[in-house]
């Protein structure tokens, strides 16, 4: 039994998780997230804890950002797009049991946003502004289980988690 309640986007995500785990879920119904659902998530987070397990696409990221802003202390599980897709669709409901377990074993909780790395250091690491930047971001993101990130998203997530220049440099072998 997973103690926390998992927030997903739709009924197919719930079915997929329940096929592998003993879990309770709340469905946001995509971007149609209501004020009542947000209040429910807040209340449950205070009692049992909540894990955001949203699709690795633009709507999923919008929901994740909104909920993390409105409700501090939520846990976040990430899967990569390539691990949760069919030829036409992307979503949690398409991920394998192993991918889902890996994500649930590597939860991220955003803390107070404090600068652990500045923009100059981010550039110095090659995470932005170089031909190899996308590959380096993918490597760093995979190591810290942050999901797919563009430069801005990775910069913000690294700072939210307090990950330092040295920690990142060690991963990309600088």
Backbone as a printed PyTorch tensor [residue, N CA C, xyz], in Angstrom:
tensor([[[  0.8450,  -1.1880,   0.0000],
         [  0.0000,   0.0000,   0.0000],
         [  0.8850,   1.2450,   0.0000]],

        [[  0.6390,   2.1220,  -0.9310],
         [  1.3300,   3.4030,  -0.9590],
         [  0.5730,   4.3400,  -0.0330]],

        [[  1.2740,   4.8940,   0.9540],
         [  0.6430,   5.7240,   1.9710],
         [  0.0100,   6.9790,   1.3820]],

        [[  0.7650,   7.6730,   0.5230],
         [  0.2880,   8.9230,  -0.0360],
         [ -0.7860,   8.6690,  -1.0940]],

        [[ -1.5970,   9.6900,  -1.3220],
         [ -2.5670,   9.6540,  -2.4070],
         [ -1.8690,  10.2040,  -3.6430]],

        [[ -2.0700,   9.5520,  -4.7720],
         [ -1.4070,   9.9670,  -6.0030],
         [ -2.3770,  10.7730,  -6.8620]],

        [[ -1.9330,  11.9510,  -7.2760],
         [ -2.7230,  12.8030,  -8.1570],
         [ -2.3140,  12.5000,  -9.5910]],

        [[ -3.3020,  12.1140, -10.4030],
         [ -3.0980,  11.8180, -11.8190],
         [ -4.0650,  12.6670, -12.6340]],

        [[ -3.8960,  12.6290, -13.9480],
         [ -4.7590,  13.4430, -14.7960],
         [ -6.0890,  12.7760, -15.1330]],

        [[ -6.0930,  11.4650, -15.3290],
         [ -7.3370,  10.8430, -15.7760],
         [ -7.5440,   9.4350, -15.2920]],

        [[ -8.7040,   8.8980, -15.6500],
         [ -9.1320,   7.5800, -15.2050],
         [ -8.1980,   6.4820, -15.7180]],

        [[ -7.6340,   6.6330, -16.9120],
         [ -6.7250,   5.6020, -17.4210],
         [ -5.4260,   5.5500, -16.6330]],

        [[ -4.9670,   6.6990, -16.1300],
         [ -3.7910,   6.7220, -15.2560],
         [ -4.0970,   5.9660, -13.9640]],

        [[ -5.2730,   6.2130, -13.4030],
         [ -5.6960,   5.5120, -12.1900],
         [ -5.7270,   4.0020, -12.4230]],

        [[ -6.3310,   3.5730, -13.5180],
         [ -6.4200,   2.1420, -13.8210],
         [ -5.0340,   1.5150, -13.9320]],

        [[ -4.1200,   2.2110, -14.6000],
         [ -2.7640,   1.6830, -14.7880],
         [ -2.0690,   1.5150, -13.4410]],

        [[ -2.1100,   2.5450, -12.5990],
         [ -1.4490,   2.4620, -11.2930],
         [ -2.0750,   1.3730, -10.4270]],

        [[ -3.4090,   1.2950, -10.4310],
         [ -4.0910,   0.2900,  -9.6100],
         [ -3.8460,  -1.1310, -10.1100]],

        [[ -3.4610,  -1.2780, -11.3750],
         [ -3.1740,  -2.6220, -11.8790],
         [ -1.8610,  -3.1640, -11.2990]],

        [[ -1.0100,  -2.2850, -10.8000],
         [  0.2840,  -2.7030, -10.2520],
         [  0.4370,  -2.4510,  -8.7570]],

        [[ -0.2580,  -1.4570,  -8.2160],
         [ -0.0330,  -1.0210,  -6.8370],
         [ -1.3530,  -0.8900,  -6.0840]],

        [[ -1.2650,  -1.0250,  -4.7620],
         [ -2.3930,  -0.7470,  -3.8810],
         [ -2.3140,   0.7440,  -3.5720]],

        [[ -3.1560,   1.5300,  -4.2380],
         [ -3.0010,   2.9750,  -4.2020],
         [ -4.3550,   3.6720,  -4.3140]],

        [[ -4.4410,   4.8480,  -3.6870],
         [ -5.5940,   5.7260,  -3.8570],
         [ -5.1660,   6.8710,  -4.7620]],

        [[ -6.0830,   7.3210,  -5.6190],
         [ -5.7480,   8.4030,  -6.5480],
         [ -6.8230,   9.4860,  -6.5330]],

        [[ -6.4140,  10.6420,  -6.9860],
         [ -7.3290,  11.7460,  -7.2900],
         [ -7.0570,  12.1110,  -8.7390]],

        [[ -8.1030,  12.2770,  -9.5130],
         [ -7.9550,  12.6410, -10.9210],
         [ -8.2750,  14.1180, -11.1000]],

        [[ -7.4010,  14.8060, -11.8280],
         [ -7.5990,  16.2450, -12.0690],
         [ -8.4910,  16.5010, -13.2780]],

        [[ -8.6910,  15.4970, -14.0970],
         [ -9.4140,  15.6410, -15.3700],
         [ -8.6850,  16.6430, -16.2610]],

        [[ -7.3740,  16.4610, -16.3330],
         [ -6.5350,  17.3150, -17.1700],
         [ -6.4720,  18.7260, -16.6390]],

        [[ -6.4330,  19.6740, -17.5540],
         [ -6.3200,  21.0800, -17.1640],
         [ -7.6120,  21.6300, -16.5760]],

        [[ -8.6630,  20.8260, -16.5460],
         [ -9.9330,  21.2450, -15.9610],
         [ -9.9570,  21.1540, -14.4480]],

        [[ -8.8060,  21.2980, -13.8290],
         [ -8.6650,  21.2000, -12.3730],
         [ -9.5410,  22.2450, -11.6870]],

        [[-10.4260,  21.7910, -10.8130],
         [-11.3520,  22.7030, -10.1290],
         [-10.7770,  23.1650,  -8.7930]],

        [[-11.3080,  24.2490,  -8.2890],
         [-10.9220,  24.7820,  -6.9730],
         [-11.2270,  23.7380,  -5.9030]],

        [[-12.3350,  23.0250,  -6.0350],
         [-12.6980,  21.9960,  -5.0560],
         [-11.6590,  20.8810,  -5.0180]],

        [[-11.1660,  20.4930,  -6.1920],
         [-10.1450,  19.4390,  -6.2470],
         [ -8.8480,  19.9240,  -5.6170]],

        [[ -8.4830,  21.1720,  -5.8520],
         [ -7.2760,  21.7310,  -5.2280],
         [ -7.4220,  21.7150,  -3.7080]],

        [[ -8.5700,  22.0990,  -3.2000],
         [ -8.8080,  22.0900,  -1.7520],
         [ -8.7590,  20.6680,  -1.1960]],

        [[ -9.2810,  19.7060,  -1.9450],
         [ -9.2120,  18.2960,  -1.5380],
         [ -7.7580,  17.8380,  -1.4710]],

        [[ -6.9770,  18.1850,  -2.4770],
         [ -5.5560,  17.8050,  -2.4920],
         [ -4.8370,  18.4240,  -1.2920]],

        [[ -5.1150,  19.6780,  -0.9730],
         [ -4.5100,  20.3310,   0.2030],
         [ -4.8420,  19.5620,   1.4740]],

        [[ -6.1090,  19.2300,   1.6430],
         [ -6.5460,  18.5320,   2.8600],
         [ -5.8830,  17.1590,   2.9710]],

        [[ -5.8460,  16.4290,   1.8740],
         [ -5.2370,  15.0940,   1.8920],
         [ -3.7320,  15.2030,   2.1310]],

        [[ -3.0930,  16.2070,   1.5520],
         [ -1.6570,  16.3870,   1.7690],
         [ -1.3510,  16.5850,   3.2490]],

        [[ -2.2200,  17.2850,   3.9580],
         [ -2.0180,  17.4960,   5.3970],
         [ -2.2070,  16.2210,   6.2070]],

        [[ -3.0070,  15.2880,   5.7140],
         [ -3.2920,  14.0490,   6.4510],
         [ -2.3850,  12.8810,   6.0430]],

        [[ -2.2590,  12.6330,   4.7320],
         [ -1.5580,  11.4370,   4.2450],
         [ -0.3550,  11.7400,   3.3670]],

        [[ -0.3300,  12.9340,   2.8090],
         [  0.6890,  13.2540,   1.8210],
         [  0.1580,  12.9980,   0.4250]],

        [[  0.7240,  13.7060,  -0.5380],
         [  0.2780,  13.6020,  -1.9250],
         [  1.4980,  13.4750,  -2.8320]],

        [[  1.3710,  12.6270,  -3.8370],
         [  2.3820,  12.4830,  -4.8810],
         [  1.7600,  12.9460,  -6.1990]],

        [[  2.3850,  13.9150,  -6.8450],
         [  1.9470,  14.3130,  -8.1850],
         [  2.5960,  13.3700,  -9.1840]],

        [[  1.7780,  12.6930,  -9.9590],
         [  2.2790,  11.7720, -10.9750],
         [  1.5540,  12.1080, -12.2720]],

        [[  2.0360,  13.1570, -12.9170],
         [  1.3520,  13.7260, -14.0670],
         [  2.0920,  13.3920, -15.3560]],

        [[  1.3690,  13.4720, -16.4590],
         [  1.9240,  13.0910, -17.7560],
         [  3.1270,  13.9580, -18.1260]],

        [[  4.1040,  13.3690, -18.8170],
         [  5.3040,  14.1130, -19.2240],
         [  5.0700,  14.9060, -20.5170]],

        [[  4.0730,  15.7860, -20.4660],
         [  3.7540,  16.6270, -21.6130],
         [  3.4380,  18.0280, -21.1150]],

        [[  3.1170,  18.9250, -22.0180],
         [  2.8840,  20.3210, -21.6390],
         [  1.7210,  20.4790, -20.6570]],

        [[  0.5530,  19.8880, -20.8940],
         [ -0.5170,  20.0250, -19.9020],
         [ -0.1310,  19.4610, -18.5220]],

        [[  0.5790,  18.3250, -18.5120],
         [  1.0150,  17.7410, -17.2400],
         [  1.9590,  18.6640, -16.4910]],

        [[  2.8660,  19.3090, -17.2090],
         [  3.7980,  20.2420, -16.5710],
         [  3.0770,  21.4860, -16.0600]],

        [[  2.0800,  21.9670, -16.8060],
         [  1.2970,  23.1230, -16.3450],
         [  0.5810,  22.7890, -15.0360]],

        [[ -0.0230,  21.6110, -14.9810],
         [ -0.6980,  21.1730, -13.7460],
         [  0.2980,  21.0400, -12.5960]],

        [[  1.4430,  20.4250, -12.8680],
         [  2.4710,  20.2260, -11.8420],
         [  2.9120,  21.5760, -11.2740]],

        [[  3.2060,  22.5180, -12.1630],
         [  3.6530,  23.8420, -11.7160],
         [  2.5870,  24.5390, -10.8860]],

        [[  1.3550,  24.4770, -11.3410],
         [  0.2570,  25.1260, -10.6140],
         [  0.0860,  24.5220,  -9.2170]],

        [[  0.0490,  23.1960,  -9.1460],
         [ -0.1700,  22.5400,  -7.8570],
         [  1.0120,  22.7410,  -6.9060]],

        [[  2.2390,  22.6680,  -7.4160],
         [  3.4050,  22.8950,  -6.5490],
         [  3.4430,  24.3250,  -6.0080]],

        [[  2.9630,  25.2810,  -6.7870],
         [  2.9110,  26.6690,  -6.3200],
         [  1.8500,  26.8460,  -5.2400]],

        [[  0.6900,  26.2390,  -5.4740],
         [ -0.4390,  26.4310,  -4.5550],
         [ -0.3430,  25.5910,  -3.2890]],

        [[  0.3440,  24.4530,  -3.3660],
         [  0.3900,  23.5340,  -2.2230],
         [  1.8490,  23.1460,  -1.9570]],

        [[  2.5050,  23.8300,  -1.0420],
         [  3.8970,  23.4880,  -0.7370],
         [  4.0210,  22.0760,  -0.1510]],

        [[  5.1370,  21.4280,  -0.4570],
         [  5.4440,  20.1360,   0.1530],
         [  4.9290,  18.9190,  -0.5820]],

        [[  4.3680,  19.0910,  -1.7750],
         [  3.9180,  17.9300,  -2.5360],
         [  5.1210,  17.1380,  -3.0350]],

        [[  4.9840,  15.8310,  -3.0650],
         [  6.0140,  14.9800,  -3.6460],
         [  5.7260,  14.8770,  -5.1460]],

        [[  6.7710,  14.7220,  -5.9380],
         [  6.6390,  14.6600,  -7.3840],
         [  7.3160,  13.4130,  -7.9200]],

        [[  6.6110,  12.6890,  -8.7830],
         [  7.1720,  11.5380,  -9.4920],
         [  7.2200,  11.9010, -10.9710]],

        [[  8.3230,  11.5580, -11.6120],
         [  8.5230,  11.8980, -13.0190],
         [  8.8260,  10.6570, -13.8400]],

        [[  8.2760,  10.6220, -15.0480],
         [  8.6830,   9.6450, -16.0500],
         [  9.0690,  10.4210, -17.2990]],

        [[  9.9620,   9.8500, -18.0660],
         [ 10.3620,  10.4750, -19.3210],
         [  9.3260,  10.1830, -20.4020]],

        [[  9.2040,  11.1200, -21.3330],
         [  8.2550,  10.9580, -22.4300],
         [  8.4570,   9.6430, -23.1650]],

        [[  9.7120,   9.3130, -23.4360],
         [  9.9760,   8.0920, -24.1970],
         [  9.6220,   6.8210, -23.4270]],

        [[  9.4450,   6.9230, -22.1130],
         [  9.0780,   5.7600, -21.3010],
         [  7.5750,   5.6650, -21.0570]],

        [[  6.8150,   6.6210, -21.6010],
         [  5.3750,   6.6550, -21.3370],
         [  4.6080,   7.0450, -22.6000]],

        [[  4.9120,   6.3660, -23.6980],
         [  4.2490,   6.7710, -24.9370],
         [  3.9130,   5.5820, -25.8190]],

        [[  2.9060,   5.8230, -26.6310],
         [  2.6160,   4.9460, -27.7540],
         [  2.9900,   5.7580, -28.9900]],

        [[  2.6380,   5.2780, -30.1600],
         [  2.9680,   6.0370, -31.3710],
         [  2.2110,   7.3590, -31.4350]],

        [[  1.0680,   7.4390, -30.7930],
         [  0.2390,   8.6390, -30.9030],
         [  0.0230,   9.3860, -29.5930]],

        [[  0.2140,   8.7440, -28.4640],
         [ -0.1280,   9.3610, -27.1820],
         [  1.0160,   9.2670, -26.1900]],

        [[  0.9960,  10.2010, -25.2320],
         [  1.9590,  10.2050, -24.1290],
         [  1.1610,  10.2600, -22.8310]],

        [[  1.5300,   9.4340, -21.8650],
         [  0.8380,   9.4930, -20.5840],
         [  1.2770,   8.3990, -19.6330]],

        [[  1.0070,   8.6310, -18.3820],
         [  1.3270,   7.6690, -17.3200],
         [  0.7230,   6.3060, -17.6440]],

        [[ -0.4590,   6.3010, -18.2580],
         [ -1.1390,   5.0380, -18.5330],
         [ -0.3940,   4.1510, -19.5270]],

        [[  0.6360,   4.6920, -20.1850],
         [  1.3980,   3.9080, -21.1570],
         [  2.7550,   3.4320, -20.6170]],

        [[  3.0880,   3.7730, -19.3920],
         [  4.3820,   3.3920, -18.8110],
         [  4.3340,   1.9690, -18.2640]],

        [[  5.4800,   1.3140, -18.2930],
         [  5.5830,  -0.0490, -17.7640],
         [  5.6190,  -0.0200, -16.2330]],

        [[  5.3910,  -1.1730, -15.6420],
         [  5.4490,  -1.2870, -14.1860],
         [  6.8250,  -0.8630, -13.6760]],

        [[  7.8810,  -1.2700, -14.3670],
         [  9.2440,  -0.9350, -13.9290],
         [  9.4890,   0.5760, -13.9500]],

        [[  9.0200,   1.2390, -14.9800],
         [  9.1790,   2.6890, -15.0840],
         [  8.3950,   3.3930, -13.9720]],

        [[  7.1830,   2.9340, -13.7210],
         [  6.3620,   3.5250, -12.6560],
         [  7.0120,   3.3140, -11.2820]],

        [[  7.5130,   2.1090, -11.0320],
         [  8.1910,   1.8330,  -9.7580],
         [  9.4200,   2.7180,  -9.5820]],

        [[ 10.2090,   2.8580, -10.6360],
         [ 11.4060,   3.6970, -10.5820],
         [ 11.0330,   5.1370, -10.2160]],

        [[  9.9880,   5.6470, -10.8340],
         [  9.5410,   7.0120, -10.5470],
         [  9.0720,   7.1420,  -9.0950]],

        [[  8.3300,   6.1690,  -8.6150],
         [  7.8170,   6.2320,  -7.2390],
         [  8.9180,   6.0130,  -6.1980]],

        [[ 10.0230,   5.4120,  -6.6020],
         [ 11.1560,   5.2240,  -5.6930],
         [ 12.1130,   6.4140,  -5.6930]],

        [[ 11.8530,   7.4010,  -6.5480],
         [ 12.7270,   8.5710,  -6.6560],
         [ 11.9110,   9.8490,  -6.6290]],

        [[ 11.1540,  10.0250,  -5.5670],
         [ 10.2750,  11.1840,  -5.4400],
         [ 11.0720,  12.4410,  -5.1280]],

        [[ 10.5790,  13.5560,  -5.6390],
         [ 11.1930,  14.8600,  -5.4300],
         [ 10.1890,  15.7370,  -4.6930]],

        [[ 10.6320,  16.4030,  -3.6330],
         [  9.8030,  17.3900,  -2.9540],
         [ 10.5000,  18.7260,  -3.0620]],

        [[  9.8150,  19.6820,  -3.6610],
         [ 10.4040,  21.0120,  -3.8070],
         [ 10.3270,  21.7450,  -2.4840]],

        [[ 11.4450,  22.3500,  -2.1040],
         [ 11.4770,  23.1520,  -0.8910],
         [ 11.3620,  24.6160,  -1.2390]],

        [[ 11.6720,  25.4330,  -0.2820],
         [ 11.7100,  26.8640,  -0.5360],
         [ 12.7600,  27.1200,  -1.5980]],

        [[ 12.4260,  27.9720,  -2.5370],
         [ 13.3380,  28.2450,  -3.6380],
         [ 14.5080,  29.0870,  -3.1600]],

        [[ 15.6580,  28.4410,  -3.0360],
         [ 16.8850,  29.1420,  -2.6760],
         [ 17.8820,  28.8660,  -3.7860]],

        [[ 18.6680,  29.8210,  -4.0960],
         [ 19.6070,  29.6690,  -5.2020],
         [ 20.7870,  28.8050,  -4.7860]],

        [[ 20.8490,  27.6080,  -5.3290],
         [ 21.9940,  26.7280,  -5.0850],
         [ 22.9550,  26.7840,  -6.2600]],

        [[ 22.4800,  27.2940,  -7.3800],
         [ 23.2920,  27.4620,  -8.5760],
         [ 22.7990,  28.7320,  -9.2640]],

        [[ 23.7300,  29.5460,  -9.7390],
         [ 23.3080,  30.7670, -10.4270],
         [ 23.3990,  30.5730, -11.9390]],

        [[ 22.9220,  31.5760, -12.6730],
         [ 22.8790,  31.4450, -14.1350],
         [ 24.2680,  31.3200, -14.7480]],

        [[ 25.2380,  32.0390, -14.2100],
         [ 26.6070,  31.9400, -14.7260],
         [ 27.1390,  30.5160, -14.5850]],

        [[ 26.9030,  29.8970, -13.4180],
         [ 27.3500,  28.5190, -13.1970],
         [ 26.6150,  27.5540, -14.1330]],

        [[ 25.3380,  27.7960, -14.3570],
         [ 24.5230,  26.9680, -15.2470],
         [ 25.1270,  26.9760, -16.6540]],

        [[ 25.5130,  28.1720, -17.1300],
         [ 26.1630,  28.2920, -18.4440],
         [ 27.5390,  27.6230, -18.4310]],

        [[ 28.2960,  27.8380, -17.3550],
         [ 29.6410,  27.2650, -17.2540],
         [ 29.6040,  25.7370, -17.3120]],

        [[ 28.5470,  25.1590, -16.7910],
         [ 28.3710,  23.7090, -16.8410],
         [ 27.9860,  23.2210, -18.2370]],

        [[ 27.6630,  24.1540, -19.1190],
         [ 27.2770,  23.7940, -20.4800],
         [ 25.8250,  23.3890, -20.6150]],

        [[ 25.0080,  23.7040, -19.6130],
         [ 23.6130,  23.2920, -19.6260],
         [ 22.7300,  24.2040, -20.4700]],

        [[ 23.3110,  25.2920, -20.9540],
         [ 22.5830,  26.2130, -21.8250],
         [ 23.5910,  26.9080, -22.7310]],

        [[ 23.1970,  27.1090, -23.9860],
         [ 24.0020,  27.9020, -24.8910],
         [ 25.0790,  27.1700, -25.6750]],

        [[ 25.1210,  25.8560, -25.5890],
         [ 26.1120,  25.0770, -26.3280],
         [ 25.4260,  23.9970, -27.1520]],

        [[ 26.1290,  23.4890, -28.1450],
         [ 25.5760,  22.4280, -28.9950],
         [ 25.2260,  21.1770, -28.1870]],

        [[ 25.9870,  20.9180, -27.1560],
         [ 25.7740,  19.7070, -26.3610],
         [ 24.8480,  19.9260, -25.1650]],

        [[ 24.3080,  21.1290, -25.0160],
         [ 23.5020,  21.4690, -23.8340],
         [ 22.3090,  20.5440, -23.6290]],

        [[ 21.5840,  20.2400, -24.6970],
         [ 20.4050,  19.3760, -24.5570],
         [ 20.7970,  18.0000, -24.0250]],

        [[ 21.9040,  17.4510, -24.5090],
         [ 22.3660,  16.1420, -24.0290],
         [ 22.7930,  16.2090, -22.5660]],

        [[ 23.4750,  17.2880, -22.1920],
         [ 23.8910,  17.4430, -20.7920],
         [ 22.6800,  17.6040, -19.8790]],

        [[ 21.6910,  18.3860, -20.3170],
         [ 20.4740,  18.5520, -19.5020],
         [ 19.7770,  17.2080, -19.3120]],

        [[ 19.7410,  16.4160, -20.3600],
         [ 19.1050,  15.0960, -20.2740],
         [ 19.8400,  14.2100, -19.2670]],

        [[ 21.1560,  14.2600, -19.2830],
         [ 21.9640,  13.4560, -18.3560],
         [ 21.7240,  13.8810, -16.9090]],

        [[ 21.7470,  15.1890, -16.6620],
         [ 21.5310,  15.7120, -15.3040],
         [ 20.1090,  15.4040, -14.8450]],

        [[ 19.1560,  15.6470, -15.7140],
         [ 17.7590,  15.4060, -15.3910],
         [ 17.5120,  13.9300, -15.0650]],

        [[ 18.0850,  13.0420, -15.8560],
         [ 17.9200,  11.6030, -15.6050],
         [ 18.5420,  11.2080, -14.2680]],

        [[ 19.7150,  11.7480, -13.9620],
         [ 20.3850,  11.4050, -12.7130],
         [ 19.5440,  11.7820, -11.4890]],

        [[ 18.9440,  12.9630, -11.5340],
         [ 18.1570,  13.4390, -10.3980],
         [ 16.6650,  13.1180, -10.5190]],

        [[ 16.2710,  12.3650, -11.5540],
         [ 14.8780,  11.9480, -11.7670],
         [ 13.9430,  13.1540, -11.8490]],

        [[ 14.2880,  14.1150, -12.7050],
         [ 13.5310,  15.3520, -12.8180],
         [ 12.6040,  15.3980, -14.0220]],

        [[ 12.5470,  14.3460, -14.8000],
         [ 11.7310,  14.3710, -16.0010],
         [ 12.4160,  15.1840, -17.0890]],

        [[ 11.7860,  15.2730, -18.2370],
         [ 12.3730,  16.0290, -19.3380],
         [ 12.3080,  17.5150, -19.0180]],

        [[ 13.4250,  18.2060, -19.2300],
         [ 13.5010,  19.6200, -18.8740],
         [ 14.1470,  20.4350, -19.9820]],

        [[ 13.5500,  21.5620, -20.2950],
         [ 14.2720,  22.5300, -21.0950],
         [ 15.2040,  23.2750, -20.1320]],

        [[ 15.9760,  24.2250, -20.6320],
         [ 16.9700,  24.8940, -19.7910],
         [ 16.3320,  25.6090, -18.5970]],

        [[ 15.2810,  26.3590, -18.8400],
         [ 14.6360,  27.1220, -17.7620],
         [ 14.0630,  26.1910, -16.6850]],

        [[ 13.3960,  25.1380, -17.1260],
         [ 12.7990,  24.1930, -16.1720],
         [ 13.8760,  23.4950, -15.3500]],

        [[ 14.9480,  23.0560, -15.9960],
         [ 16.0240,  22.3900, -15.2630],
         [ 16.6630,  23.3500, -14.2610]],

        [[ 16.9380,  24.5620, -14.6810],
         [ 17.5280,  25.5610, -13.7830],
         [ 16.6480,  25.7360, -12.5400]],

        [[ 15.3510,  25.8970, -12.7480],
         [ 14.4270,  26.0880, -11.6180],
         [ 14.3490,  24.8570, -10.7270]],

        [[ 14.2890,  23.6670, -11.3150],
         [ 14.1860,  22.4410, -10.5040],
         [ 15.4610,  22.1860,  -9.7150]],

        [[ 16.6170,  22.4410, -10.3170],
         [ 17.8810,  22.2730,  -9.5920],
         [ 17.9240,  23.1980,  -8.3810]],

        [[ 17.4870,  24.4350,  -8.5550],
         [ 17.4680,  25.3780,  -7.4460],
         [ 16.4260,  25.0160,  -6.3990]],

        [[ 15.2600,  24.5600,  -6.8390],
         [ 14.2280,  24.1660,  -5.8770],
         [ 14.6910,  23.0100,  -5.0060]],

        [[ 15.5410,  22.1530,  -5.5670],
         [ 16.0270,  20.9940,  -4.8310],
         [ 17.3380,  21.2610,  -4.0950]],

        [[ 17.9280,  22.4510,  -4.3050],
         [ 19.1750,  22.7840,  -3.6250],
         [ 20.3810,  22.0330,  -4.1630]],

        [[ 20.3460,  21.6240,  -5.4190],
         [ 21.4530,  20.8830,  -6.0240],
         [ 22.5470,  21.8770,  -6.4140]],

        [[ 23.7640,  21.5860,  -6.0230],
         [ 24.8690,  22.5320,  -6.1750],
         [ 25.6470,  22.3310,  -7.4700]],

        [[ 26.4480,  23.3310,  -7.7810],
         [ 27.3370,  23.3020,  -8.9390],
         [ 28.2180,  22.0490,  -8.9020]],

        [[ 28.8070,  21.7790,  -7.7330],
         [ 29.7100,  20.6300,  -7.6040],
         [ 28.9810,  19.3170,  -7.8690]],

        [[ 27.7850,  19.1600,  -7.3280],
         [ 27.0160,  17.9390,  -7.5610],
         [ 26.7560,  17.7220,  -9.0560]],

        [[ 26.4160,  18.7960,  -9.7490],
         [ 26.1430,  18.6990, -11.1780],
         [ 27.4350,  18.4300, -11.9420]],

        [[ 28.5170,  19.1400, -11.5890],
         [ 29.7980,  18.9640, -12.2690],
         [ 30.2780,  17.5160, -12.1330]],

        [[ 30.0650,  16.9070, -10.9730],
         [ 30.4630,  15.5180, -10.7760],
         [ 29.7050,  14.5810, -11.7220]],

        [[ 28.4430,  14.8730, -11.9910],
         [ 27.6220,  14.0320, -12.8620],
         [ 28.0570,  14.1580, -14.3210]],

        [[ 28.3720,  15.3900, -14.7340],
         [ 28.7450,  15.5650, -16.1350],
         [ 30.2540,  15.5350, -16.3430]],

        [[ 30.9460,  15.1310, -15.2780],
         [ 32.3970,  14.8930, -15.3240],
         [ 33.2190,  16.0950, -15.7460]],

        [[ 32.9790,  17.2260, -15.0920],
         [ 33.7890,  18.4240, -15.3510],
         [ 34.9870,  18.4400, -14.4430]]])
